[in-house]
Amino acid sequence: MEPMVLLNALVTRLLFVLHSLIGVWRVTAVKKEPKYWLLALLNLLLCLETGLTLKFKQGRGYKWFSPAIFLYLICTVPSLWLLEIHHGTQYCGNEPGAVQVNFSNQDFNQSRDSSHGSEGTDHHIIQTAKVFVNQLSTICETVWTLALHQTFLLLLVVGRWLLPIGVEITRDQLSQLLLMFVGTAADILEFASETLDIEHVRKNYALINAILAVWTWSMLQFPLDLAVQHIGCKPAASSRRIPSLLLCRYSAELWNIGVSLFIQDGPFFIVRSILMGHFRIFNQMLVFFTAKNILVVTLQLYRLAVITLDFRATIQQKSRKGGVSCCPCEPYEAHIHATTDHNTEVSEFVAFPRKEEAQAPSEDQ
């Protein structure tokens, strides 16, 4: 096992565990009940996954799915649920930062002066750590919850970047996936913070649970890598099935459309429409993001229609020319290896087009 692969695998999972434990600590501090420390036991699943991955995959990832990301969601989402449902009324001042800095500096100086006697340097470090933890506890509860949301989404992106990749995914595909995750994380954070901060929403317990359920549902796209990987299927097994051929050729594009319609923008639009239509909640940002969701859903449906018409035109052209009546069913990467053989004719090889060529049939078609 390569040292860097081992280091990345362990460090990333350690960051996941530490962030999850911070969330559990905040729940315990807010609820003031030690029994919530039992949520920390969920991290044992992540530890088990780490051992199995190191043993059977030499620390590298799996195809299409990241168990570490999925288990990180399981460890962290319950804590965020409890914090959002509780949502205490602790007062946040207009300038809490300045007050906390002055007060914390005074405490640090006092702890340093008290440790100059027989206590020594070790006692000074312990006292400083205690003061630091106490100051963290005085931060407004709503600020803590928002910070956990933000760091949670950032760690999902950074963690997916640091996790060792498997042989099935290339670095180019990983870079595309990370860019998609950044945009996705921004939309999800905006949805959670913008809707849950509405005063009328906070007074409706059922509505809070519904919004958190949609938020949790949208998070399930992060462990999956289908947005940048094509499904490898055999032409012989699916040459007569049009839906299977369409899925083979445009699997990544269809997955992106499905995520937008059924996991992210579609559910977000439904929730915001209910808030405005049924509960009569209107504000500038809510109306703007509802319009944005409508636009994205419309464009995704338009993209689906373009893909379908392009696929249909390709089949009809091949049928009129008397060629094969099936669409390409092998990843585009196979075309690169095939063209290196000078004895192979390009006309006899069928492969995926590039993404920029997918919208219009090529000259051969």
C-alpha positions, 0 to 999 in steps of 0.5 A: 500500500502506498504511503500517500494513499494510506495517509489520505485515507486515514486523515480524511476519515479522521476529519470526518470523525472529529467534525461528527464529534463536534456536532454531538458535543453541541447537541449534548451541550444544548440539550444538557443531557449526557445520553446524546453522547451515544450518537458518537457510537455511529462513528464506529461504522466509519472506523469499520469501513476504514478497516475494510477499505484498507484491507480489501481495497488498499485504501482506494475508493469504490466504483460509483459509490463512496462508503466513507462519504455515506457513513459520514452523512449517517454520523453527522445528519442526526446531530444537525437534525437535533440542533435545527429542531431545538433551535434555542432562543439564545440572544446574539448581540449585534457585535458578539465578536468584539465582546468575546475577543476582549473577554477571552483575552482577559481570561487567557491572561488570567490563566497564564498569570495563575500558572506562573507558580508551581503549576508549570507549563503543562498546567498553563496549557490545560487552563488555556484549553479550558478557557478556549472551550468555555469561550466556544460554548458562549457563542450563539447557538444559531451561529454554531448550527450555521457553522456546522452546516457550512463546515459539513458541506465543505468537508464533503467536497474537500473530503471527496477530493482527499479520499484516494480514488479507485481505478474506475475513476480518472482525475479528470472525472474527479475534478468535474465531480468536485466542481459539481459538488461545490455548486450543489453544496451552495444550493443546499446550504441556501435552501436550508438556511433560507427556509429554516430562518423564516419566522413562520416556519420555526413555529411549525414543527411539522414544516421543520421536519419536512424541510429537514427531510428534503434537505437530507434527501438532497444530501444523498447525491454526494456519495454517488459518482454517477454524474461523471461515469458512463455505464458500461453495457454490452451492445449485444445484450441491449441492441434491441432495447431503445431505453437501454441504448439511450441509458448507455449513451447518455448515462451521466447526462441522464443522471444529472437530469434525474438528480436535478428533477427528483433530488435537488431542484424539483423537491426544493421547488415543491417546498418553496411553492408550498410555503408561498401557496399554502402558508402565504409566506413571501419574501424577496429571497424565497421568490427569487430562489423559487424562480431559479428552481423553476428555470433549472427544472425547465432547462433540465426538461429541455435538455432531456428533450434535446437528448431524446431527439438527438438519439432518435435522429441517430437511430433513424439515420443509421437505419436509412443508411442500412447500418447498425440499428443501435447506438454506441454502447461503449465509453468514449475512452475505448475510442482512444485505444481503438484508433491506435491500431492502424489496422482498425477502420474508424467506420467499423468502431462505434463509441461514445461522442464527447460531451460537446458533440453529444448535442448534434450528430456527427458526420458519420451518423 
